[in-house]
Amino acid sequence: MNFKSSRLATAVVLLPILYLLIQYLPPLLFFLFAAMVILRVQYEFYLLVFQDRERVPIFTGLGLGFLFSWSFYRADLFWGGGS
C-alpha cells in the first residue's frame, strides 16, 4: 500500500467518525476527541524538541496544552460569563 492509498484509507475511516462526533454526539465528546488529537500532536513535537532530556517539561507542556484547550471549551469559566 503506497502513501496516497494509506492516506485515503485513513480519511475514509475517520471522516464518518468525525461527522458523527460533530453532528450527533454531545459537544463534550467532540472536545475530548479534539483534545486527544491536540495532545498527540503536541507530544510528538515535544519528543522532537526534548529528545535526550527528562520528561518533566513534556508532561508540564501537555497539561498546559489541555488546560488551554479546555479554556476554549468552557470559555465562561476562564474569561467570564456574559453574552
Helices and strands as residue ranges (DSSP letters): H 3-23, H 27-49, H 56-73, H 75-78
